[in-house]
Amino acid sequence: MRSVPAPREASANSDKDARAVLPEGTAVPGQVPAEIFAAAVDTFVSGQRLDMRSLARRLGVARATLYRRAGNRERLLDEMLWWRARRLLDDQVRASIELAGAARLIAVIGGVLYGISTDRPLRAFLESDPETALRLLTGTGSAVHAGTVGALENLIDLERHRGSFDASLDTPALAYAIVRLSEGFLYADVIAARAPDIDRAPDIDRAITLIQALLLGLDLSSFPERGPAFRCSPRRRA
């Protein structure tokens, strides 16, 4: 039976795991001036469209100055979305400290999916500017998509190295597949709006069911009788 860590031990362990999964932490991005970032976040969480002209006016600076200091609108949105995602990931990693292996992966992923699905400012962004939102949330070059895949790789490897999870698939492929599957369910309605012949709505419970089946089905630690033929290298590096 797994022992429950004492409060101080649990806190230290959660800090260690959070750093392992998100080495950059949850601080605001250092490359964007704090006052600009705070104003952008305030605009976003209020459900308003982030407009650089309006933001410059609010800050009392020229638009050219704003662009020079913070980059363009998409760069600022990308930084902000990834910062908000990091905070959500950090919360879920800390909340799952008493779990291990596939159970922990499922708990963290499920918590993140429910958090995103109930994020009102994010839904407002998706509804008001779906093309930009999808590009930033799911594009391979976006901080959000790449960062989420990277954080999930770190969490999978954390559980692998502890011997509590042993998937028959390499870590990068597994993390990428889970993130892409999650995106397909999270943004199903927005994607469907761009394809009139498709009628879908977000279904987080179904996404979690599929991810759970995937993780448990691949977890060799649950099936010790499986032979070496089922095994893949845990991580492939260039």
Steps between C-alpha positions, in 0.01 A plus 500: 500500500638843403574716804372855517784755530505738796392858414856641494629203300208525258568871450868438428415218261241710319752783455756253363252342259369837384856610416565174316187534287525877448865606534412857403249521783188715505653847503387752243719505186808712557525616138176700528503808729293431811262794457423403139445137591272589794289729282473233230394236754242735649353564154491128418342378825231767473390336175603793281689467174869571541557789259846654484375848421268498803770345718749771401243768579430343839872491582558852372763401246526515122396186316848475348646504851263224608599282204868561566471406865251211485497375142187466290153399616544128433829484684348672803197270491723194466706600804187570701324176405805293587541681833137420589548139386814465713308609809229243432756224439688593816179480706416155364849361553493617862146371558598151380809457720351199683434312175743306283535356152207494261263614775698819544529565128124458460429728797728779373374479141137484610543796735661705224225412250223595741683820589531601136142405417365728777735792429257778403758749367646228281157405366431867427827516305409186304159642413617850407818410310491125423771497232758674715397301807538162327830603347640598838348213699575216259767621256828309516693828523297641789631519855176348631505186287875439517513584870210271586654208310834565671343516847312175440823335380664609824216361710500167313876469544470591868266205554713275279816571695320421825398162359129572533430525127656309212327570171561289192541822299769767508427807708494766225255301286273428796495861623436635150215253440331588830525874439364470145214279616422748778500795260261317267245467778562834673454710187261270311230766467743761365650252255151392392402860430771505233363179344121528451459126440627422853280548805686453826505637850781478759475174698764500774375183668540304178847644445608391848352153447704460181819631661450269797455201269813601306720539807379187677523298180860607441617474862728194515525529878139381512581202277832356620444186293550694177833431342775728362330510160250747643766741623614824337772741601348744755644806326651557161734792453643643180 
